[in-house]
Each structure stands twice: as C-alpha cells, then as structure tokens.
C-alpha cells in the first residue's frame, strides 16, 4: 500500500509528521516557499523572510530581480496550480481508498475529487463533524471530532496488521 496525502493545508504539517514529501500534494501551496509575482519561480521562504527582517518590505526575486516574492499559496480568487492538481487527481483516480478528513467538501475542484474517486471504483470514507455534500456517495461516514476519530481509525488499522503510512 502506497499512501498519498492530498491536502489543502499550507503549513507543511504532513511532512513534519513523517509523510514523504513526494507523496504529499499541497493543493493550496506551501508557506515553506516564496513565489515571484512576475516570473513565478520559487525560492525558500526563509530567504525571503531574512530579506524582510533586514528592512526590505518587498523582497526581490533572486531569479528575475524585478519581481516581488510572496508566499507560494493559493489565495481566495486564485486558481490552483494545474500541475499539482493534475498529480493529485491522478493519485485519486488510482486510489483503492479515499479517506477524506475534516473538510466541508463545499469548494470545487477539490471537493469533486470525491466523485472522481468513486467513479474510478475507490472506497470513499468521510470523517467530519458536520454533514458534507458527498456523504451520500461515501461507503462510510464517520461523524465526530477528527482528533478523536482519526486515532481510532489508525489504531484499528494497526490492530488489523495493516501498514499505516
């Protein structure tokens, strides 16, 4: 079993928790990188922050020297990165199981990945405190606080001898 994480989080928490970086698909980008508003090249956020701390309000792009760096995240009204979304959609199409945790599933195109998984034959499990528009398509819906429910899922998997991760 090769687990992937498709996430809307931008905080790098999945990698910090031990998920291999090549299996984490950050649909809304990451705060670990800065992106040039002109040429779209990326640089480490730490470098951009050092520049700001040194008194430069708008850090220049090291690649083009004329663009300004900003966090490499998707802001409201912006489109998702096509390449990142494409890789995530491919992972979902190939999945045997899609475990959806802690999201309202009310914003497309990310929410529509549930339908993609089901259409491709995956088992859909939704863990959320509130109902979602995709509950009726799920094989299993677990209501409750994800901080309580997810550790129980992991414990059940480990007890059953399934690898986690």
DSSP file (Angstrom, degrees, kcal/mol; ACC not computed):
  #  RESIDUE AA STRUCTURE BP1 BP2  ACC     N-H-->O    O-->H-N    N-H-->O    O-->H-N    TCO  KAPPA ALPHA  PHI   PSI    X-CA   Y-CA   Z-CA
    1    1 A X              0   0    0      0, 0.0     2,-0.7     0, 0.0     0, 0.0   0.000 360.0 360.0 360.0 126.9    0.0    0.0    0.0
    2    2 A X        -     0   0    0    163,-0.0     2,-0.3     2,-0.0     0, 0.0  -0.909 360.0-155.3-115.4 103.5    1.4    3.4   -1.0
    3    3 A X        -     0   0    0     -2,-0.7     2,-0.3    92,-0.0   161,-0.0  -0.557  10.0-170.9 -83.1 140.0   -0.4    6.1    0.8
    4    4 A X        -     0   0    0     -2,-0.3     2,-0.5    87,-0.1    20,-0.2  -0.889  14.6-140.1-121.8 156.8   -0.5    9.7   -0.6
    5    5 A X  E     -a   24   0A   0     18,-3.0    20,-3.4    -2,-0.3     2,-0.6  -0.982  10.6-170.1-119.7 120.9   -1.8   12.8    1.1
    6    6 A X  E     +a   25   0A   0     -2,-0.5     2,-0.3    18,-0.2    20,-0.2  -0.957  26.9 174.5-106.7 116.9   -3.8   15.3   -0.9
    7    7 A X  E     -a   26   0A   0     18,-2.5    20,-2.4    -2,-0.6    21,-0.6  -0.899  46.6-159.3-132.5 152.2   -4.1   18.4    1.3
    8    8 A X        +     0   0    0     -2,-0.3    -1,-0.1    19,-0.2    18,-0.1   0.403  67.3 111.9 -99.7  -3.9   -5.4   21.9    1.3
    9    9 A X        -     0   0    0      1,-0.1    19,-0.3     2,-0.0    -2,-0.1  -0.378  48.0-168.7 -68.8 149.4   -3.1   22.7    4.3
   10   10 A X        +     0   0    0     20,-0.1    21,-2.7     1,-0.1    22,-0.3   0.253  66.5  87.0-118.5   7.9   -0.2   25.1    3.6
   11   11 A X  S    S-     0   0    0     19,-0.2    19,-0.1    20,-0.1    -1,-0.1   0.456  91.5-121.8 -95.7  -2.0    1.7   24.6    6.8
   12   12 A X     >  +     0   0    0     -3,-0.1     4,-2.3     1,-0.1     5,-0.2   0.640  66.6 138.3  73.0  12.4    3.9   21.5    6.0
   13   13 A X  H  >  +     0   0    0      1,-0.2     4,-1.9     2,-0.2     6,-0.2   0.862  64.3  56.2 -61.6 -37.6    2.3   19.6    8.8
   14   14 A X  H  4>S+     0   0    0      1,-0.2     5,-2.5     2,-0.2     4,-0.2   0.913 110.5  43.7 -64.0 -42.3    2.1   16.4    6.9
   15   15 A X  H >45S+     0   0    0      1,-0.2     3,-1.6     3,-0.2    -1,-0.2   0.906 111.8  53.8 -68.1 -40.4    5.8   16.3    6.1
   16   16 A X  H 3<5S+     0   0    0     -4,-2.3    -2,-0.2     1,-0.3    -1,-0.2   0.820 105.6  55.0 -62.0 -29.8    6.6   17.3    9.7
   17   17 A X  T 3<5S-     0   0    0     -4,-1.9    -1,-0.3    -5,-0.2    -2,-0.2   0.497 131.6 -92.5 -82.8  -3.7    4.5   14.3   10.8
   18   18 A X  T < 5S+     0   0    0     -3,-1.6     2,-0.3     1,-0.3    -3,-0.2   0.447  75.1 144.3 111.4   0.1    6.6   12.0    8.6
   19   19 A X      < -     0   0    0     -5,-2.5    -1,-0.3    -6,-0.2     5,-0.1  -0.571  60.0-107.4 -71.0 131.3    4.8   11.8    5.3
   20   20 A X    >   -     0   0    0     -2,-0.3     3,-2.4   145,-0.3     4,-0.3  -0.375  22.9-129.2 -60.5 133.2    7.3   11.6    2.4
   21   21 A X  G >  S+     0   0    0      1,-0.3     3,-1.3     2,-0.2    -1,-0.1   0.813 106.6  59.6 -55.0 -34.3    7.4   14.9    0.6
   22   22 A X  G 3  S+     0   0    0      1,-0.2    -1,-0.3     3,-0.1    -2,-0.1   0.580 106.3  48.8 -74.7  -6.7    7.0   13.2   -2.8
   23   23 A X  G <  S+     0   0    0     -3,-2.4   -18,-3.0   -19,-0.1     2,-0.6   0.303  92.0  89.4-111.6   7.6    3.6   11.7   -1.6
   24   24 A X  E <   -a    5   0A   0     -3,-1.3     2,-0.7    -4,-0.3   -18,-0.2  -0.931  57.5-165.7-107.7 122.3    2.2   15.0   -0.3
   25   25 A X  E     -a    6   0A   0    -20,-3.4   -18,-2.5    -2,-0.6     2,-1.2  -0.895   4.9-161.0-111.7 102.1    0.2   17.0   -2.8
   26   26 A X  E >   -a    7   0A   0     -2,-0.7     3,-1.7     1,-0.2   -18,-0.2  -0.687   8.7-176.6 -90.5  93.3   -0.3   20.5   -1.4
   27   27 A X  T 3  S+     0   0    0    -20,-2.4    54,-0.5    -2,-1.2   -19,-0.2   0.788  83.2  42.5 -63.5 -30.1   -3.2   21.9   -3.5
   28   28 A X  T 3  S-     0   0    0    -21,-0.6    46,-2.1     1,-0.4    -1,-0.3   0.187 114.1-117.5-103.3  16.5   -3.1   25.3   -1.9
   29   29 A X  E <   -B   73   0B   0     -3,-1.7    -1,-0.4    44,-0.3     2,-0.3  -0.377  32.4 -80.7  85.3-162.7    0.6   25.6   -1.9
   30   30 A X  E >   -B   72   0B   0     42,-2.5     3,-0.9     3,-0.1    42,-0.6  -1.000   5.9-140.9-148.1 144.4    3.0   26.0    1.0
   31   31 A X  E 3  S+     0   0B   0    -21,-2.7   -20,-0.1    -2,-0.3    42,-0.1   0.502  96.1  79.2 -78.8  -5.2    4.3   28.6    3.3
   32   32 A X  E 3  S+     0   0B   0    -22,-0.3    13,-2.5    40,-0.1    14,-0.4   0.659  95.0  50.8 -76.2 -15.1    7.7   27.0    3.1
   33   33 A X  E <   - C   0  44B   0     -3,-0.9    39,-2.4    11,-0.3     2,-0.3  -0.880  68.5-145.8-123.2 153.9    8.3   28.7   -0.3
   34   34 A X  E     -BC  71  43B   0      9,-3.4     9,-2.3    -2,-0.3     2,-0.4  -0.875  18.3-152.9-109.0 150.9    8.0   32.2   -1.7
   35   35 A X  E     -BC  70  42B   0     35,-3.5    35,-1.8    -2,-0.3     2,-0.3  -0.977  18.0-117.1-127.8 139.3    6.9   32.7   -5.3
   36   36 A X  E  >  -B   69   0B   0      5,-2.7     4,-0.9    -2,-0.4    33,-0.2  -0.564  13.5-146.8 -74.1 132.3    7.8   35.6   -7.7
   37   37 A X  T  4 S+     0   0    0     31,-2.5    -1,-0.1    -2,-0.3    32,-0.1   0.637  96.0  38.2 -73.9 -13.1    4.7   37.5   -8.7
   38   38 A X  T  4 S+     0   0    0     30,-0.2    -1,-0.1     3,-0.1    31,-0.0   0.873 131.7  17.2-101.1 -60.9    6.3   38.2  -12.1
   39   39 A X  T  4 S-     0   0    0      2,-0.1    -2,-0.1     1,-0.0     3,-0.1   0.571  90.0-133.9 -94.3  -8.9    8.3   35.1  -13.3
   40   40 A X     <  +     0   0    0     -4,-0.9    -3,-0.1     1,-0.2     2,-0.0   0.493  54.1 144.1  70.1   6.3    6.6   32.6  -10.9
   41   41 A X        -     0   0    0     -6,-0.1    -5,-2.7     1,-0.1     2,-0.3  -0.376  42.9-129.4 -69.8 157.3    9.9   31.0   -9.9
   42   42 A X  E     -C   35   0B   0     -7,-0.2     2,-0.3    -3,-0.1    -7,-0.2  -0.740  24.2-179.5-112.2 159.4   10.1   29.9   -6.3
   43   43 A X  E     -C   34   0B   0     -9,-2.3    -9,-3.4    -2,-0.3     2,-0.1  -0.957  45.1 -77.5-146.0 158.2   12.7   30.4   -3.5
   44   44 A X  E >>  -C   33   0B   0     -2,-0.3     4,-1.4   -11,-0.2     3,-0.6  -0.375  35.1-135.8 -60.2 135.6   12.9   29.3    0.1
   45   45 A X  H 3> S+     0   0    0    -13,-2.5     4,-2.9     1,-0.2     5,-0.2   0.855 103.2  64.6 -61.0 -35.1   10.6   31.3    2.3
   46   46 A X  H 3> S+     0   0    0    -14,-0.4     4,-2.1     1,-0.2    -1,-0.2   0.886 101.1  50.7 -57.1 -38.6   13.4   31.6    4.9
   47   47 A X  H <> S+     0   0    0     -3,-0.6     4,-1.7     2,-0.2    -1,-0.2   0.928 111.5  47.1 -64.6 -44.8   15.4   33.6    2.4
   48   48 A X  H  X S+     0   0    0     -4,-1.4     4,-2.1     1,-0.2    -2,-0.2   0.899 111.7  51.0 -63.9 -40.6   12.5   36.0    1.7
   49   49 A X  H  X S+     0   0    0     -4,-2.9     4,-2.9     1,-0.2    -1,-0.2   0.878 106.1  54.5 -66.2 -37.3   11.9   36.4    5.4
   50   50 A X  H  X S+     0   0    0     -4,-2.1     4,-1.4    -5,-0.2    -1,-0.2   0.904 108.7  50.0 -61.0 -40.0   15.5   37.2    6.1
   51   51 A X  H  <>S+     0   0    0     -4,-1.7     5,-2.0     2,-0.2    -2,-0.2   0.917 111.5  47.4 -64.4 -43.5   15.3   40.0    3.5
   52   52 A X  H ><5S+     0   0    0     -4,-2.1     3,-1.9     1,-0.2    -2,-0.2   0.918 110.2  52.1 -64.3 -43.5   12.1   41.4    5.1
   53   53 A X  H 3<5S+     0   0    0     -4,-2.9    -1,-0.2     1,-0.3    -2,-0.2   0.784 102.4  61.2 -63.6 -25.6   13.7   41.3    8.6
   54   54 A X  T 3<5S-     0   0    0     -4,-1.4    -1,-0.3    -5,-0.2    -2,-0.2   0.473 130.8 -93.8 -80.5  -0.5   16.7   43.2    7.1
   55   55 A X  T < 5S+     0   0    0     -3,-1.9     2,-0.8     1,-0.3    -3,-0.2   0.472  84.9 129.5 107.5   2.2   14.3   46.0    6.3
   56   56 A X      < -     0   0    0     -5,-2.0     3,-0.3     1,-0.2    -1,-0.3  -0.820  38.5-165.7 -93.1 112.0   13.2   45.3    2.7
   57   57 A X  S    S+     0   0    0     -2,-0.8     2,-0.5     1,-0.3    -1,-0.2   0.841  81.7  35.0 -67.8 -34.5    9.4   45.4    2.6
   58   58 A X  S    S-     0   0    0     -7,-0.1    -1,-0.3    -6,-0.0     2,-0.1  -0.853  85.5-145.8-124.5  94.6    9.1   43.8   -0.8
   59   59 A X        -     0   0    0     -2,-0.5    10,-2.9    -3,-0.3     2,-0.2  -0.363  18.7-126.2 -65.4 133.4   11.8   41.1   -1.3
   60   60 A X  B     -D   68   0C   0      8,-0.2     2,-0.3     1,-0.1     8,-0.2  -0.465  26.3-101.4 -78.7 149.4   13.0   40.9   -4.9
   61   61 A X     >  -     0   0    0      6,-2.4     4,-1.7    -2,-0.2     6,-0.1  -0.521  21.3-146.7 -68.5 129.8   13.0   37.7   -6.8
   62   62 A X  T  4 S+     0   0    0     -2,-0.3    -1,-0.1     1,-0.2    -2,-0.0   0.716  95.8  51.6 -71.1 -18.5   16.5   36.2   -7.0
   63   63 A X  T  4 S+     0   0    0      1,-0.1    -1,-0.2   -22,-0.1   -21,-0.0   0.935 128.7  12.2 -84.2 -49.5   15.8   34.7  -10.4
   64   64 A X  T  4 S-     0   0    0    -23,-0.1    -2,-0.2     3,-0.0    -1,-0.1   0.622  82.7-147.1-105.6 -15.8   14.5   37.7  -12.4
   65   65 A X  S  < S+     0   0    0     -4,-1.7    -3,-0.1     1,-0.1    -5,-0.1   0.351  85.7  69.9  66.7  -4.8   15.4   40.5  -10.0
   66   66 A X  S    S+     0   0    0     -6,-0.1    -1,-0.1     2,-0.0     2,-0.1   0.620  80.7  79.8-114.6 -18.8   12.4   42.6  -10.9
   67   67 A X  S    S-     0   0    0     -6,-0.1    -6,-2.4     1,-0.0     2,-0.4  -0.443  75.2-122.6 -86.4 164.0    9.5   40.6   -9.4
   68   68 A X  B     -D   60   0C   0     -8,-0.2   -31,-2.5    -2,-0.1     2,-0.2  -0.874  22.3-125.8-107.8 138.0    8.4   40.6   -5.8
   69   69 A X  E     +B   36   0B   0    -10,-2.9     2,-0.3    -2,-0.4   -10,-0.2  -0.586  32.4 169.1 -82.7 144.5    8.3   37.5   -3.7
   70   70 A X  E     -B   35   0B   0    -35,-1.8   -35,-3.5    -2,-0.2   -22,-0.0  -0.922  48.0 -68.5-142.1 165.4    5.1   36.5   -1.9
   71   71 A X  E     -B   34   0B   0     -2,-0.3     2,-1.9   -37,-0.2   -37,-0.3  -0.314  46.4-122.0 -57.8 140.8    4.1   33.3   -0.1
   72   72 A X  E    S+B   30   0B   0    -39,-2.4   -42,-2.5   -42,-0.6     2,-0.3  -0.425  72.4 116.8 -84.9  63.1    3.6   30.4   -2.5
   73   73 A X  E    S-B   29   0B   0     -2,-1.9     2,-0.6   -44,-0.3   -44,-0.3  -0.903  71.2-108.6-128.2 157.0    0.0   29.8   -1.5
   74   74 A X        -     0   0    0    -46,-2.1     2,-0.2    -2,-0.3     3,-0.1  -0.768  37.4-159.4 -86.1 120.5   -3.3   30.0   -3.3
   75   75 A X    >   -     0   0    0     -2,-0.6     3,-2.4     1,-0.1     0, 0.0  -0.546  37.9 -69.4 -95.0 165.1   -5.3   33.0   -2.1
   76   76 A X  T 3  S+     0   0    0      1,-0.3    -1,-0.1    -2,-0.2     3,-0.1  -0.276 123.8  20.7 -54.8 133.2   -9.0   33.5   -2.4
   77   77 A X  T 3  S+     0   0    0      1,-0.3    -1,-0.3    -3,-0.1     2,-0.2   0.282 100.2 113.1  90.2 -10.2  -10.0   34.0   -6.0
   78   78 A X    <   -     0   0    0     -3,-2.4    -1,-0.3     1,-0.1     2,-0.2  -0.603  67.3-114.4 -93.0 157.3   -6.8   32.4   -7.4
   79   79 A X        -     0   0    0     -2,-0.2    -4,-0.1    -3,-0.1     2,-0.1  -0.568  30.3-106.7 -87.2 151.5   -6.7   29.2   -9.4
   80   80 A X        -     0   0    0     -2,-0.2     2,-0.4     1,-0.1   -52,-0.1  -0.396  45.6 -91.1 -69.0 153.8   -5.0   26.0   -8.2
   81   81 A X     >  -     0   0    0    -54,-0.5     4,-2.6     1,-0.2     5,-0.2  -0.559  34.4-143.1 -65.8 123.3   -1.7   25.1   -9.8
   82   82 A X  H  > S+     0   0    0     -2,-0.4     4,-2.7     1,-0.2     5,-0.2   0.877  96.7  50.2 -60.3 -40.3   -2.7   22.8  -12.7
   83   83 A X  H  > S+     0   0    0      2,-0.2     4,-2.4     1,-0.2    -1,-0.2   0.931 112.6  45.3 -66.1 -45.4    0.3   20.5  -12.3
   84   84 A X  H  > S+     0   0    0      2,-0.2     4,-2.4     1,-0.2    -2,-0.2   0.935 115.8  46.9 -63.8 -46.2   -0.2   20.0   -8.6
   85   85 A X  H  X S+     0   0    0     -4,-2.6     4,-3.0     1,-0.2    -2,-0.2   0.909 110.9  53.2 -62.8 -40.9   -3.9   19.4   -9.1
   86   86 A X  H  X S+     0   0    0     -4,-2.7     4,-2.1    -5,-0.2    -1,-0.2   0.908 109.7  47.1 -60.6 -43.4   -3.3   17.1  -12.0
   87   87 A X  H  X S+     0   0    0     -4,-2.4     4,-2.1     2,-0.2    -1,-0.2   0.921 113.5  48.9 -64.0 -42.9   -0.9   14.9   -9.9
   88   88 A X  H  X S+     0   0    0     -4,-2.4     4,-2.4     1,-0.2    -2,-0.2   0.920 110.3  50.8 -63.0 -43.4   -3.4   14.9   -7.1
   89   89 A X  H  X S+     0   0    0     -4,-3.0     4,-2.6     1,-0.2    -1,-0.2   0.881 109.0  51.8 -62.7 -37.7   -6.2   13.9   -9.4
   90   90 A X  H  X S+     0   0    0     -4,-2.1     4,-1.5     2,-0.2    -1,-0.2   0.901 109.2  49.9 -64.6 -40.5   -4.1   11.1  -10.8
   91   91 A X  H  X S+     0   0    0     -4,-2.1     4,-0.6     1,-0.2    -2,-0.2   0.924 112.2  48.0 -61.9 -44.2   -3.4    9.8   -7.3
   92   92 A X  H >< S+     0   0    0     -4,-2.4     3,-1.0     1,-0.2    -2,-0.2   0.907 108.3  54.1 -65.1 -42.3   -7.2    9.9   -6.6
   93   93 A X  H 3< S+     0   0    0     -4,-2.6    -1,-0.2     1,-0.2    -2,-0.2   0.841 113.2  43.7 -60.0 -32.9   -8.1    8.1   -9.8
   94   94 A X  H 3< S+     0   0    0     -4,-1.5    -1,-0.2    -5,-0.2    -2,-0.2   0.514  91.5 115.2 -89.9  -5.8   -5.7    5.2   -8.9
   95   95 A X    <<  -     0   0    0     -3,-1.0     3,-0.1    -4,-0.6    -3,-0.0  -0.344  48.5-165.4 -72.3 143.1   -6.8    5.0   -5.3
   96   96 A X  S    S+     0   0    0      1,-0.3    27,-2.8    26,-0.1     2,-0.4   0.712  86.4  25.2 -87.6 -28.2   -8.5    2.0   -3.8
   97   97 A X  E     -e  123   0D   0     25,-0.3     2,-0.6     2,-0.0    -1,-0.3  -0.999  63.5-164.5-139.4 131.7   -9.5    4.0   -0.8
   98   98 A X  E     -e  124   0D   0     25,-3.2    27,-2.7    -2,-0.4     2,-0.7  -0.963   8.8-167.6-117.5 113.2  -10.0    7.8   -0.4
   99   99 A X  E     -e  125   0D   0     -2,-0.6     2,-0.6    25,-0.2    27,-0.2  -0.895   5.8-164.7-101.7 112.0  -10.1    8.8    3.3
  100  100 A X  E     -e  126   0D   0     25,-3.3    27,-3.3    -2,-0.7     2,-0.5  -0.876   8.7-169.2-104.7 121.9  -11.4   12.4    3.5
  101  101 A X  E     -e  127   0D   0     -2,-0.6    27,-0.2    25,-0.2    25,-0.0  -0.945  52.1 -17.6-123.9 122.6  -10.7   14.1    6.8
  102  102 A X  S    S+     0   0    0     25,-3.1     2,-0.3    -2,-0.5    -1,-0.2   0.864  89.2 119.2  65.6  46.4  -12.0   17.3    8.3
  103  103 A X        -     0   0    0     24,-0.3    -1,-0.2    -3,-0.1    27,-0.1  -0.996  61.6-136.5-141.3 147.9  -13.3   19.3    5.3
  104  104 A X        -     0   0    0     -2,-0.3    29,-0.6    28,-0.1    -1,-0.1   0.688  32.0-142.5 -74.0 -18.1  -16.8   20.6    4.4
  105  105 A X        +     0   0    0     27,-0.1    28,-0.3    28,-0.1     3,-0.1   0.888  64.4 121.8  54.8  42.7  -16.3   19.4    0.8
  106  106 A X        +     0   0    0      1,-0.1     2,-0.5    26,-0.1    -1,-0.1   0.432  50.7  73.1-111.8  -2.8  -18.1   22.6   -0.4
  107  107 A X  S  > S-     0   0    0      2,-0.0     4,-2.2     0, 0.0     2,-0.2  -0.954  77.7-118.4-122.3 120.5  -15.5   24.1   -2.7
  108  108 A X  T  4 S+     0   0    0     -2,-0.5    -2,-0.0     1,-0.2    -3,-0.0  -0.607  82.8  32.9 -89.0 156.3  -14.6   22.7   -6.1
  109  109 A X  T  4 S+     0   0    0     -2,-0.2     4,-0.4   -24,-0.0    -1,-0.2  -0.996 124.3  46.6 -87.7  -6.7  -12.5   21.5   -7.8
  110  110 A X  T >4 S+     0   0    0      1,-0.2     3,-1.8     2,-0.2     4,-0.3   0.929 111.1  52.1 -63.0 -45.1  -11.0   19.9   -4.7
  111  111 A X  T >< S+     0   0    0     -4,-2.2     3,-1.9     1,-0.3     4,-0.4   0.858  99.8  64.9 -58.8 -35.1  -14.4   18.6   -3.4
  112  112 A X  T 3> S+     0   0    0      1,-0.3     4,-2.0     2,-0.2    -1,-0.3   0.637  79.6  81.6 -66.2 -13.3  -15.1   17.0   -6.8
  113  113 A X  H <> S+     0   0    0     -3,-1.8     4,-2.4    -4,-0.4    -1,-0.3   0.791  84.3  62.6 -61.6 -25.4  -12.1   14.6   -6.2
  114  114 A X  H <> S+     0   0    0     -3,-1.9     4,-2.4    -4,-0.3    -1,-0.2   0.943 104.3  45.1 -62.2 -47.4  -14.6   12.6   -4.1
  115  115 A X  H  > S+     0   0    0     -4,-0.4     4,-2.9    -3,-0.2    -2,-0.2   0.887 111.0  54.6 -63.5 -38.7  -16.7   11.9   -7.1
  116  116 A X  H  X S+     0   0    0     -4,-2.0     4,-1.5     2,-0.2    -1,-0.2   0.937 109.1  47.6 -59.2 -47.2  -13.6   11.1   -9.2
  117  117 A X  H  <>S+     0   0    0     -4,-2.4     5,-2.7     1,-0.2     3,-0.3   0.932 113.8  46.4 -60.6 -47.2  -12.5    8.5   -6.7
  118  118 A X  H ><5S+     0   0    0     -4,-2.4     3,-1.8     1,-0.2    -1,-0.2   0.916 110.0  53.6 -63.0 -43.7  -16.0    6.9   -6.5
  119  119 A X  H 3<5S+     0   0    0     -4,-2.9    -1,-0.2     1,-0.3    -2,-0.2   0.799 108.8  50.8 -60.6 -28.5  -16.3    6.9  -10.3
  120  120 A X  T 3<5S-     0   0    0     -4,-1.5    -1,-0.3    -3,-0.3    -2,-0.2   0.342 126.2 -99.9 -93.3   6.2  -12.9    5.1  -10.5
  121  121 A X  T < 5S+     0   0    0     -3,-1.8    -3,-0.2     1,-0.3    -2,-0.1   0.549  71.0 146.3  94.2   8.5  -14.0    2.4   -8.0
  122  122 A X      < -     0   0    0     -5,-2.7     2,-0.5    -6,-0.2   -25,-0.3  -0.422  53.3-114.5 -77.3 153.4  -12.4    3.7   -4.8
  123  123 A X  E     -e   97   0D   0    -27,-2.8   -25,-3.2    -2,-0.1     2,-0.6  -0.759  32.2-147.8 -81.0 130.2  -14.0    3.2   -1.4
  124  124 A X  E     -e   98   0D   0     -2,-0.5    15,-2.3    13,-0.2    16,-1.7  -0.913  17.8-179.3-108.0 122.3  -14.8    6.7    0.0
  125  125 A X  E     -ef  99 140D   0    -27,-2.7   -25,-3.3    -2,-0.6     2,-0.5  -0.985   8.0-163.6-120.4 124.5  -14.7    7.3    3.7
  126  126 A X  E     -ef 100 141D   0     14,-2.4    16,-3.2    -2,-0.5     2,-0.5  -0.934   6.6-172.8-112.9 127.6  -15.6   10.7    5.1
  127  127 A X  E     +ef 101 142D   0    -27,-3.3   -25,-3.1    -2,-0.5   -24,-0.3  -0.969  30.7 132.3-117.7 113.4  -14.6   11.8    8.6
  128  128 A X  E     - f   0 143D   0     14,-1.8    16,-0.9    -2,-0.5    17,-0.1  -0.987  58.8-129.4-159.6 150.7  -16.1   15.1    9.5
  129  129 A X  S    S+     0   0    0     -2,-0.3     2,-0.3    14,-0.3    16,-0.1   0.826  96.3  41.0 -71.3 -31.5  -18.0   16.7   12.4
  130  130 A X  S    S-     0   0    0     14,-0.1   -27,-0.1     1,-0.1   -28,-0.1  -0.783  97.8 -89.5-116.9 158.1  -20.7   18.0   10.0
  131  131 A X        -     0   0    0     -2,-0.3     2,-0.3     2,-0.0    -1,-0.1  -0.276  41.3-156.3 -60.9 152.1  -22.6   16.6    7.0
  132  132 A X    >   -     0   0    0     -4,-0.1     3,-1.4    -6,-0.0     4,-0.3  -0.865  29.9-110.6-125.8 162.2  -21.0   17.1    3.6
  133  133 A X  T 3  S+     0   0    0    -29,-0.6     3,-0.2   -28,-0.3   -28,-0.1   0.656 117.4  53.8 -65.7 -14.1  -22.5   17.2    0.1
  134  134 A X  T >> S+     0   0    0      1,-0.2     3,-1.4     2,-0.1     4,-0.8   0.388  74.8 100.5-102.4   3.5  -20.6   13.9   -0.7
  135  135 A X  G X4 S+     0   0    0     -3,-1.4     3,-1.0     1,-0.3    -1,-0.2   0.880  78.2  58.2 -55.5 -39.5  -21.9   11.9    2.3
  136  136 A X  G 34 S+     0   0    0     -4,-0.3    -1,-0.3     1,-0.3    -2,-0.1   0.725 107.2  47.8 -66.7 -19.9  -24.4   10.1    0.1
  137  137 A X  G <4 S+     0   0    0     -3,-1.4    -1,-0.3    -4,-0.1   -13,-0.2   0.572  92.7 102.8 -93.1 -11.3  -21.6    8.8   -2.2
  138  138 A X    <<  -     0   0    0     -3,-1.0   -13,-0.2    -4,-0.8     3,-0.2  -0.424  63.0-149.6 -77.3 145.5  -19.5    7.6    0.7
  139  139 A X  S    S+     0   0    0    -15,-2.3     2,-0.4     1,-0.3   -14,-0.2   0.816  91.1  17.6 -75.8 -33.5  -19.2    4.0    1.7
  140  140 A X  E     -f  125   0D   0    -16,-1.7   -14,-2.4     2,-0.0     2,-0.5  -0.998  64.5-168.3-141.5 135.0  -18.6    5.0    5.3
  141  141 A X  E     -f  126   0D   0     -2,-0.4     2,-0.6   -16,-0.2   -14,-0.2  -0.993   6.7-167.9-122.8 123.7  -19.3    8.3    7.0
  142  142 A X  E     -f  127   0D   0    -16,-3.2   -14,-1.8    -2,-0.5     2,-0.4  -0.949   8.4-156.5-114.3 115.8  -17.8    8.8   10.5
  143  143 A X  E     +f  128   0D   0     -2,-0.6     2,-0.3   -16,-0.2   -14,-0.3  -0.722  44.8  68.5 -91.8 137.3  -19.1   11.8   12.4
  144  144 A X  S    S-     0   0    0    -16,-0.9     2,-0.3    -2,-0.4   -14,-0.1  -0.822  87.4 -37.2 147.3 178.1  -17.1   13.4   15.2
  145  145 A X    >>  -     0   0    0     -2,-0.3     4,-2.7     1,-0.2     3,-1.9  -0.541  47.8-139.3 -69.4 126.2  -14.1   15.4   16.0
  146  146 A X  H 3> S+     0   0    0     -2,-0.3     4,-1.9     1,-0.3     5,-0.4   0.795 101.5  64.6 -61.5 -27.0  -11.2   14.3   13.8
  147  147 A X  H 34 S+     0   0    0      1,-0.2    -1,-0.3     2,-0.2     4,-0.2   0.715 114.2  32.5 -68.2 -18.8   -8.8   14.5   16.7
  148  148 A X  H <> S+     0   0    0     -3,-1.9     4,-1.0     2,-0.1    -2,-0.2   0.812 121.6  45.9 -99.1 -45.4  -10.8   11.6   18.3
  149  149 A X  H  X S+     0   0    0     -4,-2.7     4,-2.0     1,-0.2     3,-0.2   0.913 107.2  54.8 -70.3 -44.9  -11.9    9.7   15.2
  150  150 A X  H  X S+     0   0    0     -4,-1.9     4,-2.6     1,-0.2     5,-0.2   0.909 105.4  51.4 -63.0 -44.5   -8.7    9.5   13.3
  151  151 A X  H  > S+     0   0    0     -5,-0.4     4,-2.4     1,-0.2    -1,-0.2   0.867 109.6  52.6 -59.4 -32.4   -6.6    8.0   16.1
  152  152 A X  H  X S+     0   0    0     -4,-1.0     4,-2.2    -3,-0.2    -1,-0.2   0.897 108.8  49.3 -67.7 -39.1   -9.3    5.3   16.4
  153  153 A X  H  X S+     0   0    0     -4,-2.0     4,-2.3     2,-0.2    -2,-0.2   0.941 112.3  47.9 -62.9 -47.2   -9.0    4.6   12.7
  154  154 A X  H  X S+     0   0    0     -4,-2.6     4,-2.7     1,-0.2     5,-0.2   0.916 111.1  50.8 -60.9 -44.2   -5.2    4.3   12.9
  155  155 A X  H  X S+     0   0    0     -4,-2.4     4,-2.6     1,-0.2    -1,-0.2   0.898 110.4  49.7 -61.0 -40.7   -5.5    2.0   16.0
  156  156 A X  H  X S+     0   0    0     -4,-2.2     4,-1.6     2,-0.2    -1,-0.2   0.895 111.7  48.5 -65.9 -39.7   -7.9   -0.2   14.1
  157  157 A X  H  <>S+     0   0    0     -4,-2.3     5,-2.6     2,-0.2    -2,-0.2   0.929 113.4  46.3 -65.0 -44.9   -5.6   -0.4   11.1
  158  158 A X  H ><5S+     0   0    0     -4,-2.7     3,-1.6     1,-0.2    -2,-0.2   0.917 111.4  51.8 -64.2 -43.1   -2.6   -1.2   13.2
  159  159 A X  H 3<5S+     0   0    0     -4,-2.6    -1,-0.2     1,-0.3    -2,-0.2   0.826 107.9  53.6 -62.4 -31.5   -4.5   -3.8   15.2
  160  160 A X  T 3<5S-     0   0    0     -4,-1.6    -1,-0.3    -5,-0.2    -2,-0.2   0.433 119.7-111.1 -84.0   1.6   -5.6   -5.4   11.9
  161  161 A X  T < 5 +     0   0    0     -3,-1.6     2,-0.3     1,-0.3    -3,-0.2   0.626  69.5 142.5  81.8  12.9   -2.0   -5.7   10.8
  162  162 A X      < -     0   0    0     -5,-2.6    -1,-0.3    -6,-0.2     2,-0.2  -0.694  54.6-114.8 -87.8 139.7   -2.3   -3.1    8.0
  163  163 A X        -     0   0    0     -2,-0.3     2,-0.6    -3,-0.1    -1,-0.1  -0.482  24.6-149.0 -70.3 142.4    0.7   -0.7    7.5
  164  164 A X              0   0    0     -2,-0.2    -1,-0.0     1,-0.2   -10,-0.0  -0.955 360.0 360.0-114.6 116.7    0.0    2.9    8.2
  165  165 A X              0   0    0     -2,-0.6  -145,-0.3  -161,-0.1    -1,-0.2   0.441 360.0 360.0 120.6 360.0    1.9    5.4    6.1
